[in-house]
Amino acid sequence: MTRRRVTVTAERSGRWWVLESAEAGAVSQCRSLSQADAEMREAIAYQLGLPEDGFDIALQVIPPQSYLDEIAAADRLRLRADNLAREASAARAHAAKTLARDNGLSVRDIGQVMGISYQRAQQLVAAPPQSA
């Protein structure tokens, strides 16, 4: 037999978290999310006619819109940073290839010029061209 799982939503309202279980018809509030389980357990048990230890609570936090906006902005910045890192990596490989092709430098010399190990210089020289 699988244990019953009751969903409780938590949404910030001022200094409180408003807790609601639509399926149990129970509503409450608490100051901290760590109090949500204890705050809702008795009410849910009563409403559903279950023992307090006879079900699990799945807490679903509804974050404030300001948080969602800031996370979306951070994700956009992360994507830009990842793209710039790929471009920088491709530019370093191109620079190493230029040293080898146009100046005839060995990978050991390329490593010295670029301040990297000769093994890393070899990787850069051997790297396939990046498509834009």
JOQUI-V841699 format. One record per helix or strand of 3 or more residues. SS is the DSSP state (alpha for helix, beta for strand). FROM is the first residue (numbers start at 1). TO is the last residue. If there is no record, write none. Layout:
BEGIN
<<SS/FROM/TO> <SS/FROM/TO>>
END
This chain:
BEGIN
<<beta/4/13> <beta/16/21> <beta/26/30> <alpha/33/48> <beta/55/62> <alpha/65/103> <alpha/107/114> <alpha/118/126>>
END
